[in-house]
Amino acid sequence: MASLFSRIIEGEIPGTFVWRDERCVVFLSIGPLQRGHALVVPIEEVDHWLDLDPDLAAHLMVVAQAIGQAQVAAFDAERIGLIIAGLEVPHTHLHVLPIRSEADLDFANAAPASPDDLAAAAGPLRNALRAAGHAEVVEA
């Protein structure tokens, strides 16, 4: 059975995407820890990040770095946090989010985001990605 993230990638479940390339997608978390909290997800369904092909793992990190740089620009972030927890959904994903302290990385602080909240965060993030010259930006 397809993972929740595979179903989002395939469009069966809505997602607020900001990036899509041939190997991965980036969409905003519906339970963000901070405004602009994004998930970098390989299109290939791989449960544990340790099982990723090394080239795919490297690609995900490059994309996460591009997202983080855009988050700095879009949200005036002091730092960008990166978490690979792997417990919530059995499909590798990298949490990339603006932070000001380690407390911003606590999943207990997750709060549901409305579609309007997600759209309001996606716009500045897409604009920052475009300004950085990334052609992979999507409007979905």
Buried (B, 14 or more C-beta within 10 A) or exposed (E): EEBEBBBBBEEEEEBBBBBBBEBBBBBBBBEBBBBBBBBBBBBEBBEEBEEBEEEBBEBBBEBBBBBBBBBBBBBEBEBBBBBBEBEEBEBBBBBBBBBEEEEBBEEEEBEEBEEEBBEEBBEBBBBBBEEEEBEBBBEE
